[in-house]
Amino acid sequence: MKKILITGGAGYIGSHTAVELWKAGMEPIILDDLSNSYASVIDRLEEITGKRFAFYQGDCNKKSLLKSIADKHKIEGVIHFAAFKAVGESTAQPLKYYRNNVGSLMVLLQFMQERGIRDLVFSSSCTVYGQPDVLPVTESTPRKEAESPYGNTKKICEDILIDYVKSKPGIRVISLRYFNPIGAHSSAKIGELPIGTPNNLVPFITQVAAGIREKLTVFGDDYDTVDGSCIRDYIHVMDLADAHVKALAFLNGQENNFYDVFNVGTGNGNTVLEVIHAFEKVSGVKLNYVIGPRRAGDVVKTWADTTKINTVLGWHPHYSLEDCMRDSWNWQKSLR
């Protein structure tokens, strides 16, 4: 069984991807420092799959740790999720983000080179596009100056990967530019569980509905959109996980020195208020929300053109916005 190292594999997207890898006949080897995740996720993954995945707690900036894992397992590919991702924190602590997000990729590439590991799927972000001039966003849409140090780390990492692939024979890399992952596994055993106050919309919605938070603030209702609130492309986390499996399979069929990038979204945009109303519909809970002032740095609207990933990887999303809200709410209720 092909063993795939997942850095950040106990996190939100990483844990769901571990499930999909296992379903596809691969064995996830999970590395996570648990700075924004929980060790209990490994138990939950065993409940879902019936398999106890190998788990190592530690920092993927430490090459000695990566080497010790590779001594125990024949790693044949890597999915690199491990990164800090809070935009506000990155502005306050940029060096922390550059050290972790950029530094860990460089350590990981050095390790892969030494061990002869060819295939890497990199967790990138639609933040590299900024506020696009033309919608929907394609992979050839120009990247703009980053709005935050977090966004800049993704741009820098993509550039490092392009240069690295050119320099070393046999390296094959895909960068997946995520739009807005939401939802949870249908079992309600794993889902998004932020430590502290959520930075993302949907866990804030579910925590308000569960009585954990008093209210939700919608930042602005006077933008140039159908209802005045910002538009994003919300994709179910299981669809996103499936994209990683298909990316790995595609890399396996490529020749030496391969690099490409794919958007991962639904191809449709929804406003913040549409997301709230979809949640209220599937949950039957009236959400306590208020309209607040615009938030500095917010992109007004963005959504993906998914033609490339549809045609090249054969990937298509299967979950609707209401599916996402239902699974997120079931996950939140399971935490009570």
N, C-alpha and C positions, 0 to 999 in steps of 0.2 A: 504494500500500500504506500503510495507516494506521500512523503511527509513534507508538510508546508509549515514553515515558521511564521507565526502571526505575532508581530510586535504590537503591543496594545490590545492583545486578544481577549482580555477580560472586560474591555470597554464596550460601549453601546454597539457600534458598528462591528467591531471585531468579534464579539460573542455571537452575533447573528451570522456572520460570515463563517465562523467555525462550524455552525450547524449545517450550512449549505455545503461546505467542503466535505464534511462527513457523508452527507447524502450523496455527493458526487463520487464517493469512493476514495477520498483522500483523508489523511490523518493530520489534524491540526496539532502543532506543538506551540503552546501558548506562552508568551513572555509578556509580563506586565509589572510595572512598579506599584500598581494599586494607588497611584496618586489621585486618580479620578475614577476609580472603580472599586469593586469589592471581590474578595476571595470567594465569597459564597456563589459567585457566578459559575465557578467551575463545578460546584455541586449541581447547580441548575442545568448546566449543559449535560451532565451525566443523566439527569432525570429525563431530559428530552431525547438524548441519543442512545442511552444505555451504555455509553462508553466513557471511561474516565480518561480525559485527555491529559497528557503530560503538561504540567504547569510549572513555570519558573518565575519567582518574584524577583525583579531586579530592573536595573536601568540599562537600556540598550545602548547607552553611551559607553558602556564598559565592554570592550572587545574580549576581555578575558572570560566574561560571562557567556558571550555568544560562542566562544570557542568551546567552553565546557558543555554547552548544549549540543553543539555539533559533534562532540566526542561521543555523546550518548545516542544521537539520532542522525541518520543519513538525510540531511536536509536537501530537498531538491527544488525548492522555490521559497520565496519570501513575499509576504504581504505586509507592508510597512504602514501601520496605523498610528504608531506611538508618536504623539505630538500634543503639546498644549494648544488649546483652541479658543480660549476666551479673549475676544477682541479687546474689551476694556482692560483686562489685566495685561495684555501684551503692550498696550500703550503706556501703562504705568511701569511695567517691568520688561522692557525690550530685550535686555541682555539674557534674561531667563529664557525667553522664547528663541532667540538666535542660538543659544548654546544647546538647548534641547532639540528643537525642530531641525535646525541645519546641522548641528554637530552630530546628532544621532544618525542622520543619513550618511554622513561621511564615514563614520565608524562602521556602519552596516555595510557600505560598499567595499571598504577595505577588507572586512571579514569575508564577504562573499567572494572577492577576488582570490583571497588566500585559500579558500575551501573549494574553489571551482564551481560555485553555485551561480547558475546563469540567469535565472528568471526572477524578476521582481515586479510586483504590482504596487504602485505608489499611491497613497491617499492624498490627492490634491483637492482643489476647491474651486468653485465658481467665483470666489472672491478675487481671483486673478484678473477677472474681467472688469471689476469695478462697476460703475454705472455705464452700461453699454450704450452706444449711440444708436444702434440698430437692434431690434428684437425680431425673432428670437436669437439667442446667442449660438453661434456655431464655433467649432474648434478653431477656425481661422479668424474669429473675432479678435481684434488686437487686445493684448493685455494692457491694462492701464496701471498708472502709478498706484501702488497699494494704499488703501485707506487706513491700514494699521500695520504694526510690526508682524502680527500674525499672518496677514495676507501677504506681506513681503516675504516671509519665510517660505511660503508655498511657491512663489515666483522663483526665488533663489534655488530652492530644491529642484524645481523643474529644469532650470538652467544647468545645474550641476549634473543632473541625469543625462541631459542631451550631450554635454561635453564628455561625460564618462563613457557613454555608449560609443561615441566616436573613437575613443582612445584605446578601448580594450576589446579584442576579438572575442566573440562568443556571448556577449552580454545582450539580454533581451528584456526590455522594460516597457511597461504601459503605465501612464499616469491617468488616473480616473478623476475627473473634475466633478465632484459631487455638487448637487444643488442642495436641497434642504431635506435631509433624512428625518422621517417621523415614523410613528407606529411602533409595533412590538411583535414578538413571536406570537402566533395564534394560541399557543399553550398558556400564555400569560406567565411563563416562568422566567423569561428574560425580557428586558425592555430598557428604556432610557431612565436612568436613576442618577441624576446629577447630585454631587456633593455640595450642600449649601443651597443658595438661591439659584434657581435655574436661569441659564443665559438664553435658552431657546423657548420659543413660543408654546409648543404643545405641552411639555411637562409643566409649564406655568399654568396653562389652562386646566390640566387635570388636577393639579394641586389646589387650585382655587375651587374647583368643583368638589374636591374631597374635603374641603374645609381647612386645609393646611395653610393656605394663603388667603388673605382677606379679599383681595380683588386683583384683577388684571388691568393694566393700563395699556391701551392701544395708543401708540405714539403717532398721532396725527390722523386726521380724517379729511384733510384738504389737499391731498396730492391729486395729480392728474390721473386718476384711476376710476373705475366704475363706481366705487363707493367712498373714495377718498383715502383709503388705507393702502399700505404698501403691498406689492405683489411679489410672491416668490413661487418657485417651482418645488412643490412638496412631494417627495418620493418615499414610498414605503421602504423601511429598512431591509425587509426581506427581498424586495426587488433589487436594492443596492447590493446586498450580499450575493445575489445571483450574478450580478455583473462582474464581481470579482472571480467567481468560478469560471465564467465564460472568458474573462481576460486571461486567466492562467492557461486555459485550454488553447486559446488562440496563440499565446506565446510559444507553446510547445511545438507548434507547426511552423515557426518562423526560422529563417536563416540567421546567420550570425549578425551581430551589431544591428539590432532592431530597436527602434523607439517610436512610440505613437501615443497620442492623447485622445481621450474620449470624454465627452460630456455624459453624465448620468443623471437624468431627470425624466419627467413624464412627457415633456414637450408642451405642457400647459401651465399657466400661472393662475394662482388663487390669491385673493386679497386676505389680509388678516381677518377682516370681518366675515368673509366667506368661510374661513377655517373655524371661527367661533360658532357660526350658525350650523355648520356641518356637525360639530361636536354636540351642540344642543339637540340636534335632530336625533342622532344615534344614541345619546345617553339619556335623553329625557330630563336633563338637568339644565335649569336656567342659570347661565353664568353671570356672575357679578363682575362686570367690566365697566371701565370709564374711559372716556377719550381724553388723552393728555396732549401736551405740545409735541411737535416733531422732535425726534431724537437726532442729535448731530451725527453725521457720518452715515446715516441710513441710505442704502440704495433704494430708489423709489420703486423700480420694477425690473425684474429679470426672470427669464425662463429659458429653458434649453431648446435648441434644435437637436433632436435625437436621431436624425437621419443616419449619421455615421455609425453610431453604435448599433442601430437597428440592422443596417445592411452588412456591416463588416463583422460584427460579433454575433449577429443573430439574436440580440437581446431585445426584449420588449417588456415594459412594466405590466403587471397583472392586477395591481391593487388600486382601488379608487380612493379618493379623499375620505369618503365615509368609512371605507375599510380601515384606513389609517386611524381615524378617530375612534372607531370601535375597539381596535386592538390596543390603542394607547389607554383608553378608559378601562378596559379589562385588566390591563397590566397595573394601572394605578389602584384599582379595587383590590387586586391580589396582595397589595402591600399593607393593607390595613391590619 
